[in-house]
Amino acid sequence: MFEPVIAPSASLLGLLQRGRGDGQLHALAADRDEAIAALEECVTSDPRADWQVENRSLYYARVYMDLEAPLAGLELHLNHPEDLLDPDEGRTGLALAVLGHLAAYGRRDALLLLRQYAATGGNWAWALDELALRDEDQALLALAPAVLNRFPAGPEGEAALRAAIRAAYEPRPWRLWAAHHPRVAAASEQSPFDLWQRQLGRSGITPGWSVADVLAWADHREVGSPLEQAVADDGRDPAAVDRRAAAAARCLAAVARPEDRPALLEAARTGAEGARRAALRHLVDQDDPAVPELIEAAAADADDRIVRAALETLGRMRGPRALERARRWADPATGGADSALGEAAVLLLADIGEPGDAPAVVTGLRRWVQVHGVSGAGIGTLVDGAGRLAAVAAVPALRHVYGEAGSSELRGRAARALAVTDRYFASGPAVECLWDCEESTRELAARHVVTTGDARVLERLRRLAADPAEEAEVHAAVRGRLTSRER
């Protein structure tokens, strides 16, 4: 899947793609046709880099309601011939989630479109889950023949039916159908046993109960399918090595004894990739005094995979020894803050540093933005660190991250940091955050926003309090502010 292309933050499309509160406000002020076109672009081409940590569906549904926008664009997207050719649920998932919220808001056309797509569409299971939360029993019962016809009679069809029942997020339709369709009832009864059989029948090599056995297991690669054989021929799968090294480190915690330390140190210095990573991670978790030297050696290794593993393991270090060494690595005079090791050390200071480490964290955040922009795995840690250390000097960089970040999850972290560092947050960004796509950001805004001086604030708080689709945490924060103001 390709990374989404995000428009500039100053444009209406860019604001809507990011899920910013200003996107909803600007859509109401813009030409209606232009706003609807931008909204449809967002819903039919999901702008999120990771839909598991970013919310958009309720946000876009609210914009649809405010604009009284038609659903013709969504209908064309869902009924496109590509729907039956592209198995990726990400192509239609956001559109279906938006329709679910619109149905909850009383849009009959959204409910009918969901029913039609559940009967004929490729991502029918997602549509069925949305209907399970909002549709009436008789309508769900009427969908049963169309859904069950997807599973032909025979062992393969019955197995697929059991898998669909097991994978459903909302079991309500299947329970309704089980009372009227013996086939669904039988599949529902058998489905848990399929899962148990797979769990009991797992094959594979497991480690023996000694340090040497675990380290050997950490480097063992299992090759079964043609794809796995191709990966083995071309080089090891990094994700598979990560998982096995982490599992081996957990095993070492159970079997390693004090007399095994020399073997673990040797593996951490010169072992093969899997064993070296497992031993290093175990020694870090045990706060072994040799860890800093081992990490320095691994970070200077010629193998990029070992370097990456060392820098990731550095982030697990804790305690006074780790803090002292991180400061040295992050200091340009002694460690070279612009090196990979120095950059990782700054991330560690952002995570566990003390107030005196705030300048290093602010410098690291500024450097990250200059080099990497507002993306990458480390920027969130730096943003959190700036907030945790109440680093007022980081406010300009935090404002930049807040405004430019394509990830609404990262923007929410920047907002939390600004809430404790920026004295203008309550009367500035917090107002916009009341319309943000992330419920945690809306809750933050409700707790901090100034309720005087801007008529939109009280109106928005009242709308959030009355909206049944809003999260309970936001309701609690909003009602707390409204109640305290009335007193």
Wavefront OBJ file of the C-alpha trace (Angstrom):
o trace
v 0.000 0.000 0.000
v 1.341 3.428 -0.989
v 1.749 6.284 1.462
v -1.123 8.762 1.084
v -0.404 12.032 -0.690
v -1.270 14.888 1.679
v -2.058 18.352 0.352
v -0.466 21.490 1.884
v -1.746 22.309 5.354
v -3.045 25.732 4.277
v -5.479 24.249 1.745
v -8.987 23.041 2.526
v -8.134 19.570 1.257
v -4.979 19.472 3.391
v -6.882 20.500 6.515
v -9.577 17.890 5.927
v -7.042 15.168 5.175
v -5.267 15.902 8.458
v -8.549 15.889 10.373
v -7.843 19.311 11.848
v -10.599 21.319 13.462
v -10.002 24.155 11.025
v -10.858 21.765 8.217
v -14.432 21.442 9.416
v -14.709 25.188 10.060
v -13.223 26.151 6.675
v -15.459 23.653 4.856
v -18.516 25.521 6.142
v -17.109 28.841 4.943
v -15.913 27.590 1.530
v -17.879 27.135 -1.674
v -20.177 24.182 -0.988
v -19.319 22.268 -4.170
v -15.606 22.721 -3.531
v -16.005 21.571 0.069
v -17.988 18.473 -0.940
v -15.393 17.571 -3.583
v -12.591 17.828 -1.016
v -14.583 15.799 1.496
v -15.269 13.030 -1.031
v -11.576 12.955 -1.946
v -10.732 12.314 1.712
v -13.330 9.601 2.275
v -12.710 7.706 -0.954
v -8.891 7.971 -0.726
v -8.124 7.327 2.935
v -5.460 9.910 3.930
v -4.322 8.060 7.051
v -0.926 6.422 7.190
v -2.182 4.059 9.917
v -5.932 3.680 10.334
v -5.427 1.727 13.568
v -4.191 4.780 15.493
v -5.962 7.594 13.622
v -9.673 8.448 13.602
v -11.485 10.134 10.763
v -14.917 8.544 10.282
v -16.918 10.546 12.852
v -15.113 13.731 11.807
v -16.023 13.275 8.140
v -19.575 12.235 9.017
v -20.027 15.480 10.931
v -18.793 17.468 7.924
v -21.261 15.567 5.723
v -24.050 16.507 8.123
v -22.996 20.165 8.336
v -22.815 20.474 4.540
v -25.934 18.330 3.985
v -23.788 16.636 1.372
v -25.231 13.970 -0.939
v -23.802 10.441 -0.976
v -23.498 10.048 -4.747
v -19.701 10.147 -4.597
v -19.562 7.419 -1.963
v -22.044 5.296 -3.899
v -19.909 5.512 -7.045
v -16.811 4.582 -5.030
v -18.428 1.567 -3.368
v -20.008 0.258 -6.570
v -16.913 0.734 -8.723
v -15.828 -2.452 -10.569
v -12.518 -2.278 -8.709
v -14.410 -3.175 -5.540
v -14.642 -6.825 -6.581
v -11.034 -6.929 -7.811
v -9.212 -5.257 -4.904
v -9.405 -7.379 -1.717
v -7.872 -4.644 0.471
v -10.548 -3.540 2.934
v -8.721 -0.224 3.294
v -10.132 0.875 -0.077
v -13.690 1.078 1.259
v -13.342 0.815 5.046
v -13.364 4.545 5.762
v -16.347 5.156 3.481
v -18.318 2.395 5.212
v -17.446 3.724 8.667
v -18.595 7.206 7.637
v -21.868 5.741 6.352
v -22.314 3.979 9.683
v -22.067 7.269 11.585
v -24.380 8.974 9.099
v -26.920 6.201 9.596
v -26.688 6.752 13.343
v -27.351 10.454 12.750
v -30.571 9.486 10.938
v -29.470 9.604 7.300
v -31.778 7.047 5.690
v -29.818 7.145 2.419
v -26.669 6.066 4.286
v -28.499 3.135 5.874
v -29.878 1.966 2.519
v -26.451 2.229 0.887
v -24.933 0.128 3.665
v -27.603 -2.542 3.203
v -27.060 -2.621 -0.547
v -23.298 -2.892 -0.185
v -23.536 -5.614 2.476
v -25.533 -7.675 -0.013
v -23.366 -7.077 -3.082
v -20.046 -5.482 -2.139
v -16.591 -6.959 -1.774
v -16.012 -5.621 1.754
v -19.426 -6.820 2.867
v -18.228 -7.941 6.318
v -17.300 -4.373 7.294
v -20.680 -3.083 6.110
v -22.400 -5.829 8.089
v -20.538 -4.800 11.232
v -21.720 -1.214 10.743
v -25.310 -2.395 10.278
v -25.060 -4.627 13.335
v -24.686 -1.534 15.501
v -27.469 0.500 13.911
v -30.019 -1.487 11.898
v -33.211 -3.198 13.020
v -33.610 -6.961 13.347
v -35.943 -7.421 10.384
v -33.572 -5.628 8.013
v -30.654 -7.760 9.188
v -32.701 -10.943 8.757
v -33.521 -9.878 5.194
v -29.780 -9.718 4.420
v -29.118 -13.323 5.436
v -29.788 -15.001 2.033
v -27.478 -12.613 0.152
v -24.657 -13.099 2.674
v -25.025 -16.873 2.996
v -25.013 -17.283 -0.786
v -21.382 -16.159 -0.658
v -20.491 -19.491 0.949
v -21.142 -22.435 -1.389
v -22.211 -25.774 0.021
v -19.341 -28.125 0.751
v -16.380 -28.361 3.129
v -14.590 -25.280 1.768
v -17.694 -23.133 1.910
v -18.514 -24.253 5.454
v -14.951 -23.544 6.567
v -15.139 -20.066 5.024
v -18.466 -19.464 6.781
v -16.992 -20.440 10.140
v -14.039 -18.142 9.499
v -16.374 -15.231 8.691
v -18.348 -15.779 11.896
v -15.149 -15.964 13.899
v -13.752 -12.761 12.317
v -16.900 -10.662 12.790
v -16.440 -7.691 15.112
v -20.161 -7.573 15.855
v -21.824 -10.984 16.369
v -25.416 -9.680 16.431
v -26.370 -10.532 12.811
v -24.953 -14.038 13.074
v -26.828 -14.690 16.305
v -30.049 -13.496 14.699
v -29.445 -15.687 11.670
v -28.576 -18.726 13.780
v -32.149 -18.769 15.090
v -33.530 -18.977 11.529
v -30.802 -20.742 9.540
v -29.541 -24.140 10.803
v -26.411 -23.751 8.689
v -25.374 -20.623 10.618
v -26.225 -22.284 13.932
v -24.020 -25.283 13.118
v -21.160 -23.075 11.924
v -21.393 -20.915 15.046
v -21.110 -23.987 17.263
v -18.153 -25.405 15.352
v -16.210 -22.134 14.936
v -14.541 -22.102 18.409
v -13.363 -25.701 17.946
v -11.579 -24.749 14.714
v -9.603 -22.148 16.646
v -8.711 -24.610 19.405
v -7.605 -27.211 16.879
v -5.291 -24.713 15.194
v -3.818 -23.692 18.522
v -3.267 -27.291 19.627
v -1.908 -28.346 16.250
v 0.748 -25.672 15.876
v 4.004 -27.029 14.594
v 7.458 -25.567 14.686
v 10.703 -25.755 16.536
v 10.693 -24.620 20.157
v 13.809 -23.803 22.172
v 15.350 -26.094 24.750
v 15.736 -24.956 28.323
v 19.290 -23.703 28.385
v 20.962 -20.468 27.345
v 22.815 -22.190 24.512
v 19.588 -23.758 23.225
v 17.705 -20.454 23.317
v 20.485 -18.589 21.505
v 20.637 -21.297 18.853
v 16.861 -21.121 18.462
v 17.048 -17.338 18.053
v 19.082 -17.863 14.881
v 17.018 -20.703 13.483
v 14.929 -19.867 10.436
v 11.959 -21.995 9.491
v 11.299 -22.243 5.767
v 8.019 -23.701 4.612
v 6.082 -21.874 1.944
v 7.600 -20.741 -1.383
v 7.410 -17.144 -0.138
v 9.378 -18.038 2.983
v 11.911 -19.890 0.802
v 12.309 -16.787 -1.369
v 12.841 -14.621 1.699
v 15.421 -17.082 3.014
v 17.255 -17.078 -0.298
v 17.253 -13.296 -0.568
v 17.949 -12.430 3.074
v 16.225 -12.719 6.407
v 12.854 -11.073 6.997
v 13.568 -8.251 9.515
v 10.135 -8.532 11.128
v 10.538 -12.277 11.651
v 14.002 -11.792 13.174
v 12.608 -9.082 15.476
v 9.848 -11.361 16.721
v 12.135 -14.325 17.279
v 14.810 -12.250 19.055
v 12.185 -10.738 21.347
v 10.769 -14.186 22.131
v 14.261 -15.534 22.769
v 14.993 -12.663 25.164
v 11.871 -13.543 27.136
v 13.005 -17.167 27.279
v 16.443 -16.056 28.484
v 14.804 -14.231 31.373
v 13.441 -17.580 32.520
v 16.497 -19.785 32.004
v 19.593 -17.585 32.381
v 21.598 -17.898 35.604
v 24.520 -15.817 36.914
v 27.033 -18.338 35.605
v 25.622 -17.857 32.078
v 26.711 -14.202 31.930
v 29.992 -14.842 30.056
v 28.155 -16.750 27.321
v 25.569 -13.980 27.030
v 28.241 -11.295 26.832
v 30.049 -13.218 24.109
v 26.820 -13.647 22.145
v 26.055 -9.931 22.504
v 29.524 -9.052 21.180
v 30.107 -11.513 18.361
v 27.044 -13.743 17.992
v 25.008 -14.206 14.850
v 22.218 -11.697 14.270
v 19.378 -13.406 16.132
v 21.485 -14.551 19.085
v 23.230 -11.186 19.348
v 19.978 -9.281 19.418
v 18.388 -11.635 21.949
v 21.400 -11.542 24.266
v 21.727 -7.758 24.039
v 18.042 -7.244 24.776
v 18.202 -9.619 27.751
v 21.263 -7.858 29.186
v 19.567 -4.467 28.788
v 16.491 -5.720 30.634
v 18.764 -7.003 33.423
v 20.592 -3.620 33.593
v 23.936 -5.336 33.114
v 26.886 -2.938 33.629
v 28.440 -3.995 30.314
v 25.435 -2.852 28.271
v 26.681 0.658 27.305
v 29.904 -0.709 25.795
v 27.984 -3.473 24.024
v 25.576 -0.968 22.489
v 28.420 1.281 21.373
v 30.103 -1.674 19.691
v 26.890 -2.811 18.008
v 26.083 0.730 16.842
v 29.465 0.840 15.090
v 28.987 -2.550 13.411
v 29.254 -2.838 9.643
v 25.928 -4.679 9.451
v 23.040 -2.196 9.257
v 20.700 -4.735 10.822
v 22.859 -4.963 13.935
v 23.097 -1.165 14.122
v 19.324 -0.813 13.890
v 18.810 -3.461 16.559
v 21.301 -1.764 18.873
v 19.590 1.616 18.546
v 16.174 0.053 19.176
v 17.523 -1.801 22.213
v 19.027 1.417 23.549
v 15.482 2.711 23.963
v 14.823 -0.044 26.526
v 17.591 1.152 28.872
v 16.536 2.507 32.242
v 18.141 3.667 35.463
v 20.888 6.114 36.462
v 23.570 4.330 34.436
v 21.478 4.588 31.275
v 20.729 8.251 31.891
v 24.381 9.111 32.441
v 25.501 7.326 29.283
v 22.646 8.807 27.207
v 23.737 12.304 28.211
v 27.258 11.578 27.072
v 26.110 10.126 23.755
v 23.769 13.076 23.163
v 26.394 15.722 23.976
v 28.011 17.060 20.770
v 31.263 17.519 22.681
v 31.539 13.884 23.757
v 29.216 11.742 21.673
v 28.187 13.471 18.498
v 24.495 14.337 18.754
v 24.118 14.229 14.964
v 25.156 10.573 14.810
v 22.662 7.716 14.859
v 23.752 6.810 18.385
v 23.418 10.427 19.511
v 19.969 10.697 17.954
v 18.826 7.540 19.739
v 20.287 8.875 22.999
v 18.224 12.051 22.669
v 15.123 9.895 22.239
v 16.029 8.093 25.455
v 16.445 11.427 27.261
v 13.029 12.470 25.984
v 11.638 9.271 27.467
v 13.367 9.113 30.859
v 15.346 12.363 31.186
v 15.155 14.895 33.990
v 14.309 18.623 33.756
v 17.955 19.454 33.158
v 17.822 17.384 29.948
v 15.147 19.616 28.390
v 17.610 21.665 26.267
v 19.007 18.516 24.667
v 15.489 17.286 23.903
v 14.477 20.645 22.384
v 17.615 20.669 20.246
v 16.881 17.098 19.178
v 13.316 18.015 18.227
v 14.463 20.976 16.152
v 17.096 18.886 14.406
v 14.573 16.116 13.690
v 12.164 18.585 12.073
v 14.963 20.061 9.975
v 16.234 16.672 8.793
v 13.169 14.433 8.726
v 10.255 16.851 8.682
v 7.178 15.961 10.750
v 7.340 12.234 10.115
v 9.266 9.249 11.389
v 9.068 6.983 14.380
v 11.129 9.189 16.689
v 9.334 12.514 16.466
v 6.456 11.394 18.673
v 8.879 10.511 21.466
v 10.557 13.918 21.190
v 7.197 15.693 21.251
v 6.114 13.728 24.315
v 9.450 14.432 25.968
v 9.155 18.165 25.374
v 5.765 18.113 27.055
v 6.839 15.858 29.912
v 9.802 18.109 30.674
v 7.665 21.273 30.213
v 10.224 22.619 27.744
v 8.886 26.089 26.924
v 11.663 26.571 24.360
v 10.091 23.812 22.271
v 6.844 25.744 21.661
v 7.725 26.978 18.115
v 8.719 23.469 17.027
v 5.632 21.973 18.694
v 3.375 24.472 16.909
v 4.991 23.510 13.616
v 4.406 19.820 14.296
v 0.814 20.524 15.314
v 0.060 22.408 12.109
v 1.942 20.287 9.575
v 1.688 16.701 10.824
v -0.248 14.447 8.480
v -0.903 12.061 11.374
v -3.740 13.119 13.658
v -2.248 10.909 16.372
v 1.006 12.900 16.257
v -0.927 16.177 16.193
v -2.762 15.093 19.345
v 0.563 14.430 21.062
v 1.760 17.886 20.011
v -1.438 19.401 21.409
v -0.850 17.670 24.759
v 2.695 19.023 24.837
v 1.489 22.531 23.942
v -1.090 22.393 26.725
v 1.731 22.363 29.298
v 4.255 24.552 27.481
v 2.342 27.194 25.500
v 0.638 29.857 27.602
v -1.577 30.741 24.613
v -2.829 27.199 24.065
v -6.124 27.645 25.935
v -7.190 30.647 23.850
v -5.620 29.514 20.568
v -5.076 25.921 19.449
v -7.514 24.573 22.067
v -10.385 26.319 20.297
v -9.601 24.569 17.023
v -9.065 21.272 18.857
v -12.752 21.206 19.841
v -13.433 20.245 16.211
v -10.481 17.827 15.881
v -10.947 14.315 14.502
v -9.341 12.646 17.554
v -11.551 12.237 20.609
v -8.547 12.472 22.933
v -7.670 15.855 21.390
v -11.252 17.072 21.750
v -11.218 15.975 25.384
v -7.947 17.841 25.962
v -9.423 20.969 24.400
v -12.601 20.728 26.464
v -10.536 20.624 29.657
v -8.280 23.570 28.755
v -10.154 25.920 26.415
v -11.080 29.413 27.573
v -14.869 29.700 27.518
v -14.986 33.502 27.335
v -14.200 35.755 24.413
v -15.200 33.396 21.582
v -18.896 32.673 21.083
v -18.085 29.543 19.083
v -16.607 27.800 22.134
v -19.738 27.546 24.261
v -21.850 26.636 21.247
v -19.411 23.866 20.345
v -19.259 22.559 23.908
v -23.045 22.349 24.024
v -23.162 20.516 20.679
v -20.573 18.009 21.836
v -22.478 17.437 25.070
v -25.673 16.722 23.122
v -24.106 14.510 20.441
v -24.834 10.814 21.173
v -22.000 9.754 18.853
v -19.396 11.505 21.008
v -17.136 9.471 23.276
v -17.926 9.227 26.997
v -14.617 10.829 28.002
v -15.360 13.896 25.862
v -18.890 14.097 27.265
v -17.512 14.042 30.811
v -14.959 16.789 30.096
v -17.473 18.979 28.261
v -20.212 18.650 30.858
v -17.717 19.335 33.601
v -16.771 22.625 31.948
v -20.387 23.605 31.271
v -21.478 22.747 34.805
v -18.633 24.633 36.433
v -19.362 27.673 34.272
v -23.053 27.662 35.190
v -22.105 27.684 38.847
l 1 2 3 4 5 6 7 8 9 10 11 12 13 14 15 16 17 18 19 20 21 22 23 24 25 26 27 28 29 30 31 32 33 34 35 36 37 38 39 40 41 42 43 44 45 46 47 48 49 50 51 52 53 54 55 56 57 58 59 60 61 62 63 64 65 66 67 68 69 70 71 72 73 74 75 76 77 78 79 80 81 82 83 84 85 86 87 88 89 90 91 92 93 94 95 96 97 98 99 100 101 102 103 104 105 106 107 108 109 110 111 112 113 114 115 116 117 118 119 120 121 122 123 124 125 126 127 128 129 130 131 132 133 134 135 136 137 138 139 140 141 142 143 144 145 146 147 148 149 150 151 152 153 154 155 156 157 158 159 160 161 162 163 164 165 166 167 168 169 170 171 172 173 174 175 176 177 178 179 180 181 182 183 184 185 186 187 188 189 190 191 192 193 194 195 196 197 198 199 200 201 202 203 204 205 206 207 208 209 210 211 212 213 214 215 216 217 218 219 220 221 222 223 224 225 226 227 228 229 230 231 232 233 234 235 236 237 238 239 240 241 242 243 244 245 246 247 248 249 250 251 252 253 254 255 256 257 258 259 260 261 262 263 264 265 266 267 268 269 270 271 272 273 274 275 276 277 278 279 280 281 282 283 284 285 286 287 288 289 290 291 292 293 294 295 296 297 298 299 300 301 302 303 304 305 306 307 308 309 310 311 312 313 314 315 316 317 318 319 320 321 322 323 324 325 326 327 328 329 330 331 332 333 334 335 336 337 338 339 340 341 342 343 344 345 346 347 348 349 350 351 352 353 354 355 356 357 358 359 360 361 362 363 364 365 366 367 368 369 370 371 372 373 374 375 376 377 378 379 380 381 382 383 384 385 386 387 388 389 390 391 392 393 394 395 396 397 398 399 400 401 402 403 404 405 406 407 408 409 410 411 412 413 414 415 416 417 418 419 420 421 422 423 424 425 426 427 428 429 430 431 432 433 434 435 436 437 438 439 440 441 442 443 444 445 446 447 448 449 450 451 452 453 454 455 456 457 458 459 460 461 462 463 464 465 466 467 468 469 470 471 472 473 474 475 476 477 478 479 480 481 482 483 484 485 486 487
